[in-house]
Amino acid sequence: MWLDKKGNVNMFDVWAEYFFFVLLATGFIVSLFAGSAIIGYIVIFLCGMMAGRLIYQRQEKLVAPYYLILVGFLIGFIIGSRFGNKSVLITLFIAGGFISYYIHDRGILHDVAF
């Protein structure tokens, strides 16, 4: 399944799961450095906005692995959050994603590809 004929892990087949765990740990570490609930709320809202941009860019392509990766970051952030309400964190992440998607979809804010 994940292993090739030599017994090595094939990273091309499990890249979404790998990044899920990487961003789970990253979200945990970022939330530990948030010193208060307000900073945690701001950080999770901005991360939600970046998630909305990512989903907007990938709307024509395969999106399910990106949702898995984003949920990994959100779970890691919630596990590591010492301050703030967890339902508020989830709401702010989703609200940031919707706002960013809407802004990019309407052309208010657009991005130039390299």
Number of C-alpha atoms within 10 A of each C-alpha: 7 11 12 10 7 6 8 9 13 13 13 9 12 15 12 18 15 14 19 23 15 16 22 24 19 19 24 21 16 19 26 17 13 18 12 14 16 12 15 24 23 16 19 27 22 17 21 27 23 18 23 24 24 18 22 19 15 13 10 8 8 10 14 11 15 17 16 15 22 23 15 24 25 25 19 23 27 23 17 20 24 17 17 15 13 15 10 12 23 19 15 21 25 20 16 23 24 19 16 23 23 16 17 17 14 9 10 9 11 11 9 4 4 3
